[in-house]
Amino acid sequence: MLPNESLLNYYFPNEAEVHWSLMIVIYPYITGLVAGAFVVSSLYHVFQIKAFENISRFALVAAFCFGLFAAVPLLMHLGQPFRAFNIFFTPHTTSAMSVFGFVYSSYMILLMVELWLVYREHFIQKAKETKGMAGWVWKSLTLGVTEYTPEAARVDHKLTTFLAALGIPWACFLHGYVGFIFGSVKANAWWATPLQPIIFLMSAIVSGIAMLMLMYAFIRWRTKKPYDFPMIQKLMVFLWGFFIIDFFLEALEIIYVAYEHGHHWSVIGPLLSGPLYGTFLIVQLLVLSVIPFLILGYITIFKPWGRLLLYLANLASLMLVLQVLFMRFNVVVGGQLISKSDRGFTEFHWEFFAREGVLPAIIILSAPFVAFYVISRFVPILGDAPEAKQ
């Protein structure tokens, strides 16, 4: 009988590489940004939180831009990406990825309709002011309706509120379903938990709110316009609340498995003390969770103002954006480091120029911001923030 240490580096011959690599890491990450940004928009449209009025359209456009590229990592991962549309022509109700295609596409349709309602008055105004080819483009966006009456505004507002209310559970379903894909893999001890969909959903909302804060701060700095400090204060309060749920759900899941000390812990314990010790315990939990947790708690309780609030909010948001990215990496790649024999770990090899390497991942992560910039050239994104003391 060999001691346990003799088997730590054993893995089956067909486990020489990690098949779900960076593309499958950024796939749930971008999808999470969609859900998080949409929740911020809905906090105003549905729950009438006035502090978010100026960023409601900003958040909605951001959700749409992230949604445009949410499925691109999956297409990059597929060996035959042009066959992806087959899931719509030959649906398979028992296939998790097949159902996701319908969930994702229907959610994007909902986003586009809500965006059209929000910007319909702007489209009509531009169609009247613009001549030539550009005018025809604006006119096509009006769908032939060139008059905007107060009654039409009331109807649009009601429809927007309805779609935003419908979109909240749909956004939760969208990203919770991503967590379900991993949590339903019973053979993997690191993934198999019924809390996986909830953990993925909460972390998605956290990353979406944090990313919106960074984008908002950058745009206001770039355009040299005043910051809406009451909005930032309120946004950080919501970010702290969602992060508390996210952090302690994930921590309690690990504590429960450790306390139970069953078969799963015999695999997860060595995984956390071995391959994931640095990226999970040190970086994700200690550095990128504890520090922003304390910063957001300070903002919520002591209510700093002006530049101090801005600096603290951006620091906490940046750390949480990275924290969720590390969480996706630790879940997706970390789960695949476990050998099918449950007796050892394989290794993840970083690649830069490969189809699923670091460079393509950076390009895909950058694409939503490029789309956001292009759209912002044609439609108003942010409302005017009130003058505030610096």
QUIMOKA-V173994 format. One line per field, one symbol per residue. ss: DSSP state (H for helix, E for strand, L for the rest). psi: psi as a letter, one per 40 degrees, with the letter a starting at -180 (. if undefined). burial: b if it has 16 or more other C-alpha atoms within 10 Angstrom, else e. A space follows every 10 residues. Layout:
ss->???
psi->???
burial->???
//
This chain:
ss->LLLHHHHLEL LLHHHLLLLL LHHHHHHHHH HHHHHHHHHH HHHHHLLLLH HHHHHHHHHH HHHHHHHHLL LHHHHHHLLL HHHLLHHHHL LLLLLHHHHH HHHHHHHHHH HHHHHHHHHH HHHHHHHHHL LHHHHHHHHH HLLLLLLLLH HHHHHHHHHH HHHHHHHHHH HHHHHHHHHH HHHLLLLLLL LLLLLHHHHH HHHHHHHHHH HHHHHHHHHH HHHLLLLLHH HHHHHHHHHH HHHHHHHHHH HHHHHHHHHH LLHHHHHHHH HHHLLLHHHH HHHHHHHHHH HHHHHHHHHH HHLLLHHHHH HHHHHHHHHH HHHHHHHHHH HHHHHHLELL LLLEELLLLL LLLLLLLHHH HHHHHHHHHH HHHHHHLLLL LLLLLLLLLL
psi->hiiddeedeh iidefeihdg bddededddd dddddddddd ddddddefhd dedeeddddd dddddddded eddddddidg deededdddg iheehddddd dddddddddd dddddddded dddddddddi iadddddddd defehehhid dddddddddd dddddddddd dddddddddd dddegdehdd dgheeddddd dddddddddd dddddddddd ddefiiigdd dddddddddd dddddddddd dddddddddd fadddedddd ddebdedddc dddddddedd dddddddddd degiiadddd dddddddddd dddddddddd dddddeehie efeaiaihhh ideidfaddd dddddddddd dddddeedih diihiihih.
burial->eeeeeeebee beeebeebee bbbbbbbbbb bbbbbbbbbb bbbbbbeeee bbbbbbbbbb bbbbbbbbbb bbbbbbbeee eeeeeebeee eeeeeeebbb bebbeebbeb beebbbbbbb bbbbbbbeee eeeebeebbe bbeeeeeeee eeeeebbebb bebbbebbeb bbbbbbbbbb bbbbeeebbb bbbebbbbbb bbbbbbbbbb bbbbbbbeee eeeeebbbbe bbbbbbbbbb bbbbbbbebb eebbeebeee eeebbebbeb bbeebbeebb eebbbeebbe bbbebbbebb eeeebeeebb ebbbbbbbbb bbbbbbbbbb bbbbbbbbbb ebbbbbbbee eeeeebbeeb beebbeebee bbeeeeeeee bbeebeeeee
//
